[in-house]
Every structure is written in C-alpha cells, then in structure tokens.
Amino acid sequence: MNIVAKVALPLGLATVSSCLLAAAVEAADPEAIAAAVDAAFEPLLAEHGVPGIAVAVTVDGERHFFSYGLASRESGAPVTQDTLFEIGSISKTFTATLGAYAQELGRMSIEDHPSAYMPELADSPIDEATLLNLATYTAGGLPLQFPNGVVGTSAGALDYFTQWRPDAAPGEQRRYSNPSIGLFGYLAALAMEEDFAELMEGEIFPKLGLEKSYIRVPEAAMADYAWGYNRDDQPARVNFGLFGAEAYGVKATAADMIRFVEANIAPETLEPEMQRAVEATHVGYFEVGEMVQGLGWEQYPYPVTLERLLAGNSATMAMEPNAASALTPPRVPEGPTLFNKTGSTNGFGAYVAFVPEEGIGVVMLANRNFPIPARVTAAHAVLEALAE
C-alpha cells in the first residue's frame, strides 16, 4: 500500500449540528473509511500515471487524511495532507464566495450589470448580462478561454469585452467560461476596492479558517508546493493568463480543502456575513440538463447515480453550449443535495464533492491532470460507502 499518512482529526470548535452527528455512524469507522478510500483512489496512480494524490474525507465532523505517492519525482518528497496542489477551476467556488461576501456586505449585487463597477462597459453587449449571468456562465456565449492575442491586462480585458458579441440572450445557455467567472471575480474585487489576490489571501481564506491556501505562494511555503506533471510528463506549474487568479489560481492543501468543505457543510460555524455568503453559493439559479448551476458549485438531488454525476461533469457540459432554464425563484435546496466541482491545470487535477445533510465530503488533489470520469467515479464510490 502506497499510503504515507492516515489521521483523523476532530472538527474542534467548528462542530456540525446534532442532526449531522447522528448520520452515518457505521461509516465513521476509520478502518471502513480507509478501505473505501484505498480501493477507490490508490489504483489511480498506476492506471493514469499519477505521481501523487492527497485525499481528505470528512464524516460527522471528523477529518481523515490519506496520502499516496510523491509530491515531486525529482526530490522524492512524499505527498502529505500539507502538500500544496493547484486546484484549478475549484478556485471558482472561492471566487463565487468572494462575490457573495461582497453582496452580504452591501458592496455589490449579483443583479447588477458590469458597468455598475466598470463604467467603460456601458452600452456594450456584455452589459446586457448581470453579474449573476457571469457567475453562472449564462452571459450569452463567452468562450472557455480568452482567444489567443488578448493582452493579459485590465486594458486587454476591456478591449475584449467591449468587442465581444453574444451567441444568445443572457440566461438562455450555459457555456462554461473562464472569462465569464473571471470578470465576475474582477468586478467583485473592484466593488470591494481591493486587489483580488489580496482579498482572497487577506480576508476570504482566513474567514474560512484556511491556513495554507494561496493565490501567490510565498517563499516560505514553496517547499510544500508540489510539482505537477504535464502531458509530456515534464514538471509543470501554472502560469496565469488574463483573470487566471479568479478562474483557476488557488493553491491549497488537502487539510485546508476539507476545512472548506466543512465550512460548506456547516456554515453556521462561520462569522455571520461569511455564513450567509457560503449559504448563498448553495442556491441554484439555472437548470442545465440534470445538473443545477449555482454560484461556483454544481448541484444534484442526493442520492445521485454515478451516471448522472458523470453526465454533469462531462466534456459536453464543459466544452459546449448547453440550454439553460432559469429557476424562478432561485432554488434553495430543500432536501439532501450533492455539491461538486472539478478543477484542472496543465499539471494538476482535483475534485471536491460533499452532501451537507449527510455530513460527508471528499477532496481529491493530484499532481497530474488525469481524466475527470476517473476522479468522479472514485469520489462517488467513497461517498456511497460513507453514506451506508
């Protein structure tokens, strides 16, 4: 077995409510959890050539950590719960939390239009969309990435967005897009009158109880920063493009990511404004196939079949426009709901899923961008075992 560390830690002051503590008692047995995680995740190293994987599980307020393989092939450093990984597009859930937090503070509204914070966008087609449309990829057809040649500055963004022309009216289609959520995060930072990275590192991460999460990894933490491995099996780390910090820029440990999951499972443990911000990211705004799109998180009624979860995380959902149906009023989950998000950079792959009503969640961080269906399948198997 290629496991470096397995520990279970109490949630401490951030305890979940008594109704969650009553759930999944048998699944909370450490040996049963270890068996489920080992069976689901350990084979992925050999199957997909993954150098290292960190897995964190939370069950009824207890954290369990599992570490496999290497953070760096060159140095031989093992993966631990404190290894920093690039989490790719899971960063979008933090960007959404920032926007919801800014709204809770009265600094912005997701019903506003971009020109409320960037007047230069007035009378341009992008200003027909709302900030909600930007956050849910329903602005009218913004692409997955900025086109080649777009200058990576705010001036380049302004030039691109003033010239962009939509394929559909706002709210008619969901087209997963870094420029869309990137602009949302940029405008949220403008509304807060502070730099995006400064806000995340100085306010959002600390208020969520995260101790080793960064947009910009400081020198003191570089020794913990894993090397990712690209398609050519060469060491790689992310280089930011335009709005990269907002769309895919977070680096975090398994220990911090499971704390983030627990904050989403039990937001009442947070300060009031942050509690309401986290709860706001759980509201569903658009139905897209069998998936509901909220702010950052994608959600499904629970229990959910593996087939439905795979469809919601498919290449078709990520790479193509999909018809969207607005939920009016927006849907506050009324029953058990699974929230999830994938993330990738050139050298890293990640997945997070949790069910607040069951008090269960799983985080997987890897230093290779291996296929999403394998990540989802492994996490689904663990969640199924935890809920038994």
Helices and strands as residue ranges (DSSP letters): E 3-10, H 18-21, G 26-28, H 30-48, E 52-59, E 62-69, E 85-86, G 88-90, H 91-104, G 114-116, G 119-121, G 125-128, H 131-135, H 154-163, E 173-174, H 178-192, H 196-199, I 200-204, H 205-207, G 219-224, E 228-229, E 235-236, H 244-248, E 251-252, H 254-265, G 267-269, H 272-280, E 284-288, E 291-294, E 298-301, H 306-312, H 315-319, E 322-323, E 325-331, E 337-344, E 349-355, G 356-358, E 360-366, H 372-387
